[in-house]
Amino acid sequence: MSTSMGQFQSGAEYKFDADAALLRRYRVSRDRSAFEELFRRYQGSIFALVHRMVGDEDAYDLTQEVFLRVIRSVDTFRGDSSFRTWLYTIARHVCYNHCRDLKRKRSYETERDYDSDGDDDSLRDIPDPYLNVEKIAEQKELQRTAVKVLASLNEEQRMLIALRDFEGMSYEEIGQIMDLSSPNVKSKLHRARMAFKKAFEPYMSILDDYFQE
């Protein structure tokens, strides 16, 4: 017999899924307090993810967009994954769409001003060091540099690092969010970390100073 929202697992102990219960309350009776509780639980982590993907300027608006999409599509959620996985999948799509829109806009502006002397080299492909991604980002002196280097990654690399190194998700959960197999997640994450490490090399003296303190 199939189960709803993944609350039961055959051969396993019953485990109460608080997210599923809140989502069900909202779906069945449009209990606003239930959705507000889900929002309180996840707004911080979703904002942090979006901020790492798009930076300061649009992070707040895109976080709101993520939760608006949840509201709009809540009746289509079948419970094949956890609510958290579904939420992060929506956040991934919102971030990717925004990044693509920005690229199209910048491409248009570049074509329009092709004869001007522009030196805006702000968006390129770069990544994060395997051992110290989170540690670096936590240090105020290094935070701006780490964010700048992370922003130079492509969307997939930024998302992989954000989900694994900052959110601490399993390879399986990341695979569900990004529609990748676990081996693919590991392989792509490794390349992303190596790319970040290479991009961070010009700033290694800052890192050395920190660890010598």
Rosetta blueprint (number, residue, H / E / L):
1 M L
2 S L
3 T L
4 S L
5 M L
6 G L
7 Q L
8 F L
9 Q L
10 S L
11 G L
12 A L
13 E L
14 Y L
15 K L
16 F L
17 D L
18 A H
19 D H
20 A H
21 A H
22 L H
23 L H
24 R H
25 R H
26 Y H
27 R H
28 V H
29 S H
30 R L
31 D L
32 R H
33 S H
34 A H
35 F H
36 E H
37 E H
38 L H
39 F H
40 R H
41 R H
42 Y H
43 Q H
44 G H
45 S H
46 I H
47 F H
48 A H
49 L H
50 V H
51 H H
52 R H
53 M H
54 V H
55 G L
56 D H
57 E H
58 D H
59 A H
60 Y H
61 D H
62 L H
63 T H
64 Q H
65 E H
66 V H
67 F H
68 L H
69 R H
70 V H
71 I H
72 R H
73 S H
74 V H
75 D H
76 T H
77 F L
78 R L
79 G L
80 D L
81 S L
82 S L
83 F H
84 R H
85 T H
86 W H
87 L H
88 Y H
89 T H
90 I H
91 A H
92 R H
93 H H
94 V H
95 C H
96 Y H
97 N H
98 H H
99 C H
100 R H
101 D H
102 L H
103 K H
104 R H
105 K H
106 R H
107 S H
108 Y H
109 E H
110 T H
111 E H
112 R H
113 D L
114 Y L
115 D L
116 S L
117 D L
118 G L
119 D L
120 D L
121 D L
122 S L
123 L L
124 R L
125 D L
126 I L
127 P L
128 D L
129 P L
130 Y L
131 L L
132 N L
133 V H
134 E H
135 K H
136 I H
137 A H
138 E H
139 Q L
140 K H
141 E H
142 L H
143 Q H
144 R H
145 T H
146 A H
147 V H
148 K H
149 V H
150 L H
151 A H
152 S L
153 L L
154 N L
155 E H
156 E H
157 Q H
158 R H
159 M H
160 L H
161 I H
162 A H
163 L H
164 R H
165 D H
166 F H
167 E L
168 G L
169 M L
170 S L
171 Y H
172 E H
173 E H
174 I H
175 G H
176 Q H
177 I H
178 M H
179 D L
180 L L
181 S L
182 S H
183 P H
184 N H
185 V H
186 K H
187 S H
188 K H
189 L H
190 H H
191 R H
192 A H
193 R H
194 M H
195 A H
196 F H
197 K H
198 K H
199 A H
200 F H
201 E H
202 P H
203 Y H
204 M H
205 S H
206 I H
207 L H
208 D H
209 D H
210 Y H
211 F H
212 Q H
213 E L
